[in-house]
Amino acid sequence: MPNAFATISFTESVKAAQTRYGSRENNLSFELSDEPRNELGEFEAEFIAARDSFYQATISENGWPYVQHRGGPKGFLKVLDSRTIGFADFKGNRQYISVGNLSANPRISIILMDYPNRRRLKIWGTTRVIDENEEPELIARLEVPSYRARVERGILIQIEAIDWNCPQHITPRFTEAEMDEVVLPLMKENQQLRAQSSQVTPTKISTLGEGELDLVITGMRQLTPRVRAYELRRPFGNNLPKITAGSHLRVPALLADGTASTRHYSICSNPNQNSHYEIAVLLETEGNGGSRFIHENYQPGMNLHCSLPSNNFILHTDERPAVLIAGGIGITPIMAMAKTLKQVERLFQFHYIGRSLKEMAYIEELQFEFDELLNIYTSQQGINLSKMMANVTDDAVFYVCGPERLINGVLETATQLGISESRIRFERFSTPTSSNPQRIIVELRRSGKTIHVSSDQSILSAVEDAGIKVLSDCKVGNCGTCAVKVIAGIPQHLDSAFSERERTQGKKMCICVSRANSEKLVLDL
């Protein structure tokens, strides 16, 4: 059987080009080879298992190629047998270009790179797309235990040809983990020296954090007695990553015991400019010290290494009207939405609730910018949610951010008025309170452990205390990063990341906030 790579790649036009440029004779060896090279051996299987990304090419119906980079934990591309590989396609990519291309033309090409060792493996194949409910056992083989996103489909690739390329022009590059092996011991030594130095002479913090986005504090202003705003820019004035209304930034902080931590704050500046971000931080005297550290230590000129902005509170982009409801510090994402809606000239209502005018951040500038569009309520006046929520069109979408009492009030009123849950979107800044904060027994099936979660402890915290690593981010039920499959037991869902339908279909729960309506839960951990 001739070499499969040559059979696929050496078309008549390719052979003509080889002849024209003098390489035809050298390439004949591929066609004359007795080795088909259309199966994976142990070496290729080990190589694939060690990769955490690859590049794939598909062809659209109009003939244009589309190249996509796919990434994940090491080994997310699974070797099922010598002629079959596959990977799970997770929920989140909303363009579906590759999937759409494959539905019309199942052919695919893949390149896997090993930059440190200057190696690359090319694979040609034909695909089969499997939706999540079609072949659950096969989907289970493609799942990545350490990655908790929802699997929408599986992509199976029947291998038609493979080829190893020469290392010429492959520049050695190293991952963060590979660099950490060298750098982390030096950083630890540096921190120890700094700690020793700080015990002798207190020093002002000039830089903080380990995120990939370098920012500098360029301005501060006191908005209320407890709320302070911070303006953040790139150190050399470069444009910031573009954001959309509802985005938040994770900034670094040090807790009272010296532990490095991060805190999430909504970006309240106008999303339509990218010269600076602004966050507003409420000083929480009863908190665990994150906001206090920021108030006491953030100063103009300080460098912050933050994570890139992300958005779990996305504003719809169609023509449906919006109803914006902010309570207290919940004004921060809501005002960014209001600025966006005003700029694109979409219909919206704007409601802002606070204890008193002097405690309502940004109140004066919002009154100036939005005038009669802004409806203000203080604790003395109160707010009639039923009247306000009934006075909208049947397609209006509600956005609410603020204390739990306000969010629960909006949800209860929506139920009373028959407003679909799909039209209510909300974001919390604090952990929701369980109506049944009992002690829970949690069996971690894959880890073979059983843990006891106290009534004042989250399941996520208890799992981490047991030495089990779990992906998490917001820790207040907004993002869904910590979602885990429930094998047995009755979860009490307290998150805002998933709809009731998604919870039922996915059989998952966000363990950062959700608890149990049964004495025991069995989780796929």
C-alpha positions in Angstrom: 0.0 0.0 0.0 1.6 3.4 -1.0 2.3 6.1 1.5 -1.1 7.6 2.5 0.4 11.1 3.0 1.6 11.2 -0.6 -1.6 9.7 -1.9 -3.6 12.5 -0.2 -1.2 15.4 -0.7 0.5 14.8 -4.0 -2.2 15.8 -6.4 -1.5 16.4 -10.1 -1.0 20.1 -9.6 1.4 19.4 -6.7 3.4 17.0 -8.8 3.6 19.6 -11.6 4.9 22.2 -9.1 7.5 19.7 -7.8 8.6 19.1 -11.3 8.8 22.8 -12.1 10.9 23.6 -9.1 13.1 20.5 -9.2 12.0 18.5 -6.2 9.9 15.8 -8.0 12.6 13.2 -7.9 13.2 13.7 -4.1 9.5 13.3 -3.4 9.1 10.1 -5.4 10.4 8.1 -2.4 7.1 8.9 -0.6 5.0 7.4 -3.4 7.2 4.4 -3.8 7.3 3.6 0.0 5.6 0.3 1.1 4.8 1.8 4.5 1.2 3.4 4.4 1.8 5.6 7.5 -1.9 5.7 8.4 -1.8 4.3 11.9 -0.5 5.6 15.2 2.2 3.7 17.0 3.1 3.9 20.7 5.5 6.8 20.0 2.7 8.8 18.3 0.2 8.0 21.0 2.6 9.2 23.8 3.4 12.3 21.8 -0.3 13.1 21.4 -1.0 12.4 25.1 1.6 15.0 26.1 0.1 17.8 24.0 -2.1 20.5 25.4 -3.0 22.1 22.0 -3.1 21.6 18.3 -4.0 23.5 15.1 -6.8 22.2 12.9 -7.8 23.1 9.4 -11.3 22.6 7.8 -12.8 23.7 4.5 -15.9 25.8 4.2 -18.6 25.3 1.6 -17.3 28.3 -0.3 -13.8 26.7 -0.6 -12.0 28.8 2.0 -9.8 27.0 4.6 -10.4 27.8 8.2 -7.5 27.2 10.7 -8.4 27.0 14.4 -6.2 26.6 17.5 -7.6 24.2 20.0 -6.3 24.1 23.6 -7.0 22.2 26.8 -5.3 20.1 29.5 -2.6 17.8 28.5 -4.1 14.7 26.8 -7.4 16.3 25.9 -7.0 14.9 22.4 -7.6 11.2 23.1 -6.2 8.2 21.2 -9.0 5.7 21.1 -7.2 3.2 18.9 -4.5 3.1 16.2 -6.8 4.7 13.6 -9.0 6.9 15.7 -8.5 10.0 17.8 -11.1 12.3 19.3 -11.8 15.2 21.6 -14.7 16.8 23.5 -16.0 20.0 22.2 -17.2 22.2 25.1 -19.9 24.7 25.4 -18.7 28.3 25.0 -17.6 28.6 21.3 -20.7 30.3 19.7 -19.5 30.6 16.2 -19.4 26.9 15.3 -17.3 27.5 12.2 -15.3 24.3 12.4 -18.3 22.2 13.3 -20.3 23.8 10.5 -17.5 23.1 8.0 -17.2 19.5 9.1 -20.9 18.9 8.6 -20.5 19.8 5.0 -17.0 18.3 4.4 -15.7 15.9 7.1 -12.1 16.2 6.1 -9.7 17.7 8.6 -5.9 18.3 9.0 -4.2 18.6 12.3 -0.7 19.8 13.4 0.5 19.0 16.9 3.6 20.9 18.1 6.3 20.1 20.6 8.2 23.4 20.7 10.8 22.7 23.3 12.0 19.6 21.4 11.3 21.1 17.9 8.9 18.3 16.8 5.6 18.3 14.9 3.2 15.7 13.9 0.7 16.1 11.0 -2.5 14.1 10.8 -5.1 13.9 8.0 -8.5 12.4 8.7 -12.2 12.3 8.2 -14.5 13.3 11.1 -17.7 12.2 12.7 -19.5 14.8 14.9 -21.4 13.2 17.9 -23.9 15.3 19.9 -23.7 14.9 23.7 -26.9 12.8 23.9 -26.2 10.5 21.0 -23.5 8.2 22.3 -23.0 8.9 26.0 -20.5 6.1 26.6 -18.3 7.5 23.8 -18.7 11.1 25.0 -17.5 9.8 28.4 -14.3 8.5 26.9 -13.6 12.0 25.5 -14.3 13.9 28.7 -11.4 15.6 30.6 -11.7 14.8 34.3 -9.9 18.0 35.3 -12.0 20.3 33.1 -15.6 20.9 34.2 -17.1 22.7 31.2 -20.2 21.1 29.6 -19.5 18.8 26.7 -21.8 19.8 23.7 -20.4 17.2 21.2 -17.5 14.9 20.5 -15.3 15.1 17.4 -14.0 11.7 16.2 -11.3 11.6 13.6 -10.6 8.5 11.5 -6.9 8.7 10.6 -6.1 8.6 6.9 -2.5 9.6 7.1 0.3 10.9 9.4 3.6 12.5 8.8 6.5 13.8 11.0 8.0 17.1 9.8 11.6 18.2 10.0 12.6 20.5 12.9 13.9 23.3 10.7 12.5 26.8 11.6 10.7 25.5 14.7 11.7 28.0 17.4 11.9 26.4 20.8 9.2 27.8 23.1 8.4 26.9 26.7 5.1 26.8 28.6 4.5 28.6 31.9 4.8 25.3 33.8 8.1 24.5 32.2 9.4 28.0 33.0 8.0 27.7 36.6 10.3 24.7 37.2 13.2 27.1 36.9 11.7 30.4 38.0 9.5 29.4 41.0 12.4 28.4 43.3 14.0 31.8 42.6 10.7 33.6 43.3 10.3 31.7 46.5 13.8 32.7 47.6 13.0 36.3 46.6 9.8 36.3 48.7 11.6 34.9 51.7 14.3 37.6 51.4 11.5 40.3 51.1 9.7 38.9 54.1 12.9 39.1 56.2 13.5 42.6 54.9 9.9 43.8 55.7 10.3 42.6 59.3 13.2 45.0 59.7 11.8 48.0 57.8 8.2 48.3 56.6 8.1 48.9 52.8 5.5 50.4 50.6 4.1 47.8 48.1 4.9 48.9 44.5 3.8 45.9 42.6 1.4 43.0 43.2 -0.1 40.0 41.5 0.8 37.4 39.0 -1.7 37.9 36.2 -0.9 38.5 32.5 -2.4 42.0 32.3 -0.1 44.7 33.6 -1.9 47.7 34.9 -1.0 50.8 36.9 -3.2 52.8 39.2 -3.5 56.3 37.6 -6.3 57.8 39.7 -8.4 57.4 42.9 -11.5 59.1 44.1 -13.8 58.7 47.1 -17.3 58.2 45.8 -19.0 57.6 49.2 -17.7 57.1 52.8 -17.2 53.4 52.0 -16.8 53.2 48.2 -13.5 54.2 46.4 -12.9 54.2 42.7 -9.6 53.3 41.0 -8.6 54.2 37.5 -6.4 51.6 35.8 -4.3 52.0 32.7 -1.5 50.2 30.8 2.0 51.3 32.1 3.0 52.8 28.8 -0.4 54.1 27.7 -1.2 51.3 25.3 -4.8 50.4 24.6 -6.4 47.9 27.0 -8.2 44.7 25.9 -11.6 45.5 24.7 -14.5 44.6 27.0 -18.3 44.5 26.9 -20.8 45.8 29.5 -20.9 43.5 32.5 -17.2 42.5 32.4 -15.2 42.2 35.6 -11.5 42.3 36.5 -9.8 40.0 39.0 -7.3 42.1 41.0 -4.6 41.0 43.5 -4.8 41.5 47.2 -3.1 40.3 50.4 -5.2 39.0 53.3 -4.4 39.7 56.9 -2.3 36.5 57.3 -0.2 37.4 54.3 -1.9 35.0 51.9 -2.0 36.2 48.3 -5.6 36.3 47.0 -7.7 38.0 44.3 -10.9 39.9 44.2 -13.4 40.3 41.4 -14.7 43.8 40.6 -17.0 44.9 37.8 -15.5 47.4 35.3 -17.9 50.3 35.5 -16.2 52.7 33.0 -17.6 53.0 29.5 -16.9 49.7 27.6 -16.8 51.6 24.3 -13.4 53.1 25.1 -10.2 51.1 25.9 -7.9 53.8 27.3 -8.6 52.9 31.0 -10.7 50.7 33.2 -12.4 51.9 36.4 -13.5 49.7 39.3 -15.2 50.8 42.5 -14.4 48.9 45.8 -16.8 48.8 48.7 -15.0 48.6 52.1 -16.5 45.6 53.8 -15.5 45.7 57.5 -17.0 42.3 58.2 -15.3 40.6 55.2 -12.1 38.6 55.2 -9.8 41.5 54.4 -9.6 41.8 50.6 -11.4 45.1 50.3 -9.7 46.5 53.4 -6.3 45.7 51.9 -7.2 47.5 48.7 -8.5 50.6 50.5 -5.4 50.7 52.7 -2.7 49.8 50.2 -3.7 50.7 46.6 -2.1 54.0 45.7 -1.5 55.9 42.4 1.6 54.5 40.6 1.2 51.0 42.0 1.6 48.2 39.5 -1.0 45.4 39.4 -0.7 42.2 37.5 -4.3 41.2 36.9 -6.1 38.4 35.0 -7.6 39.4 31.7 -11.2 40.7 32.0 -14.0 38.2 31.6 -17.8 38.5 31.5 -20.4 36.3 33.2 -23.1 39.0 33.0 -23.6 39.6 29.3 -25.9 42.2 27.9 -28.1 41.0 25.0 -27.4 42.6 21.6 -30.8 42.3 19.8 -33.5 45.0 19.8 -35.4 43.8 22.9 -35.8 46.5 25.6 -33.7 46.2 28.8 -34.7 46.8 32.4 -31.6 47.6 34.6 -32.0 47.3 38.3 -29.0 48.1 40.6 -28.8 47.9 44.4 -25.9 49.6 46.2 -22.5 48.6 44.9 -24.4 46.6 42.2 -24.5 49.8 40.2 -21.0 49.1 38.8 -21.9 46.6 36.1 -25.3 48.1 35.6 -24.0 51.6 34.8 -21.7 50.2 32.1 -24.8 48.5 30.6 -26.7 51.8 30.7 -23.8 53.6 28.9 -23.8 51.0 26.2 -27.6 51.0 25.7 -27.6 54.8 25.5 -24.8 54.9 23.0 -26.5 52.4 20.6 -29.9 54.1 21.2 -31.8 51.1 22.5 -34.8 51.3 24.7 -34.2 50.7 28.4 -35.3 51.5 31.9 -32.8 52.4 34.6 -33.5 51.8 38.3 -31.0 52.5 41.2 -31.7 51.6 44.8 -29.6 52.6 47.8 -29.8 53.3 51.5 -29.4 57.0 51.1 -28.2 59.4 48.4 -24.9 60.0 50.1 -24.2 56.2 50.1 -25.1 55.8 46.4 -21.9 55.6 44.3 -21.8 57.7 41.1 -25.2 59.2 41.8 -24.4 62.7 40.7 -22.7 61.8 37.4 -25.5 59.3 36.6 -28.1 62.0 37.3 -26.3 64.3 34.9 -25.8 61.7 32.2 -29.1 60.0 32.2 -31.4 62.7 33.7 -35.1 61.5 33.6 -34.1 58.0 32.4 -32.6 57.3 35.9 -35.1 56.2 38.6 -33.7 56.6 42.1 -35.1 54.9 45.2 -33.8 55.2 48.8 -34.7 53.0 51.8 -37.1 55.6 53.0 -39.1 55.5 49.7 -38.8 51.8 49.0 -39.5 50.2 45.6 -42.6 48.5 44.4 -41.1 45.7 42.3 -44.4 44.3 41.1 -45.5 47.7 39.7 -42.1 48.4 38.2 -41.7 44.9 36.6 -45.2 44.8 35.3 -44.7 48.2 33.5 -42.6 46.7 30.7 -43.2 45.0 27.3 -43.5 41.2 27.1 -40.1 40.8 25.6 -38.1 43.0 27.9 -35.0 41.5 29.5 -34.2 42.3 33.2 -30.7 42.7 34.6 -30.3 43.0 38.4 -27.2 43.3 40.5 -27.1 44.0 44.2 -27.7 42.4 47.6 -29.3 39.0 47.8 -32.6 40.4 49.2 -33.0 42.5 46.0 -32.1 39.6 43.7 -34.5 37.2 45.5 -37.2 39.9 45.4 -36.9 40.3 41.6 -37.0 36.5 41.1 -40.0 36.0 43.3 -41.8 38.9 41.6 -41.0 37.5 38.2 -42.6 34.2 39.2 -45.7 35.9 40.5 -46.0 37.9 37.2 -45.4 34.9 35.0 -42.1 36.3 33.6 -39.9 33.6 32.1 -36.7 32.9 33.9 -34.9 33.3 30.6 -35.7 37.0 30.8 -34.1 37.5 34.2 -30.3 37.8 34.4 -28.5 38.6 37.6 -25.1 38.8 39.1 -24.2 38.4 42.8 -21.3 39.9 44.7 -21.7 37.7 47.7 -22.4 34.0 48.4 -26.2 33.3 48.4 -27.7 32.0 51.7 -29.0 28.5 51.8 -32.5 27.9 53.1 -31.2 24.6 54.5 -27.7 25.1 55.7 -27.3 21.7 57.2 -24.2 19.5 57.5 -23.6 17.5 54.3 -21.9 14.2 53.6 -20.2 14.3 50.2 -18.8 11.2 48.5 -16.1 12.0 45.9 -16.6 9.0 43.7 -13.4 9.1 41.5 -11.2 10.1 44.4 -12.5 7.4 46.7 -13.0 9.9 49.5 -15.9 10.9 51.7 -15.9 14.4 53.3 -18.1 16.2 55.8 -19.2 19.7 54.9 -20.1 21.9 57.9 -23.1 24.2 57.7 -20.9 27.3 57.4 -18.6 25.8 54.8 -18.9 25.6 51.0 -18.6 22.2 49.3 -15.8 23.7 47.2 -13.8 24.7 50.3 -14.3 21.2 51.8 -13.2 19.5 48.6 -10.0 21.7 48.4 -9.3 21.0 52.1 -9.4 17.3 51.2 -6.6 17.9 48.7 -8.7 17.6 45.6 -7.9 20.2 43.0 -11.0 21.8 41.3 -11.3 24.6 38.8 -13.0 27.6 40.2 -13.2 31.3 39.7 -15.9 33.7 41.0 -16.9 31.6 44.1 -20.3 33.2 44.2 -22.1 31.1 41.6 -21.9 33.5 38.6 -19.5 31.8 36.2 -20.1 28.0 36.4 -16.4 27.1 36.4 -16.7 24.9 39.4 -19.7 22.9 38.1 -19.4 19.2 38.9 -21.6 16.3 37.8 -24.0 14.9 40.5 -24.1 11.1 40.5 -26.6 10.8 43.4 -28.4 12.9 45.9 -30.6 16.1 45.6 -28.6 19.3 45.1 -29.9 22.7 46.2 -29.0 24.9 43.3 -28.0 28.5 44.4 -26.0 29.5 41.4 -26.9 32.0 38.7 -24.7 30.4 36.0 -27.2 27.8 34.7 -30.9 27.7 33.9 -33.1 25.1 35.4 -33.1 23.2 32.1 -29.3 23.2 31.9 -29.1 21.9 35.5 -31.5 19.1 34.7 -29.9 18.1 31.5 -26.3 18.4 32.6 -26.9 17.0 36.1 -24.3 19.4 37.5 -24.1 21.8 40.4 -21.8 24.7 41.2 -20.1 23.6 44.4 -18.9 27.1 45.3 -22.4 28.0 46.5 -24.9 25.2 46.0 -25.7 22.8 48.8 -28.0 19.8 49.3 -31.6 18.9 49.9 -30.5 15.4 50.9 -28.2 14.3 53.7 -25.6 13.0 51.2 -24.4 13.9 47.7 -22.2 11.7 45.4 -20.1 13.8 43.1 -18.0 12.9 40.0 -14.7 14.0 41.6 
